[in-house]
Amino acid sequence: IEAKDSSTHGHSSRVLLCCELMGITLGWDPKTMEHLRYAAILHDIGKIGIPEELLNKTSSLTTEEYDAVKMHPALGAKILQNIPHLEQASTAILQHHEHFSGKGYPGGLSDKDISPLAKVLAISDAYDAMTSGRPYRPALTIEQAYDELQKCAGSQFDPEIVKVFCEAIPSLAEVAQKRSAGNVDPV
């Protein structure tokens, strides 16, 4: 996935780390954690069906180009749809760009219709995207990302999940630092 979209190197691994910490913080059982891990590491698999020139474009996307990029959750879910043990991960992948308010994509789902896995995945994905530089914009600081998540709580993101996420982030930074030093096994 990352070989096709060079600007997102390490993104899926960082999203996985955020999701793992969130699942642990929320007290999710081992089976749910397994589904969350699959969803996190595979959440952008649908991008293999998106033209590289769109994924690596350094200027603004046209409406048509953006509509094409927005197909990646549905493409990802379709790729995984016939793998029985990935059914919950596939649903989370399909829904990870849905918004709490119902204004997301691809289905325009809102609050209760969005799986808890997708809610955690959406925040983790957005956080990493905001705190990582992209060809079209610089990275935000952690504080700026917190502010943006909190600003979007209740519209884009589930406000309860945002609250838990922002409280868990200091732990995330510590875990990430230990992992990069080789002092911690994956969760």
Disulfide bonds with the S-S distance in Angstrom:
none
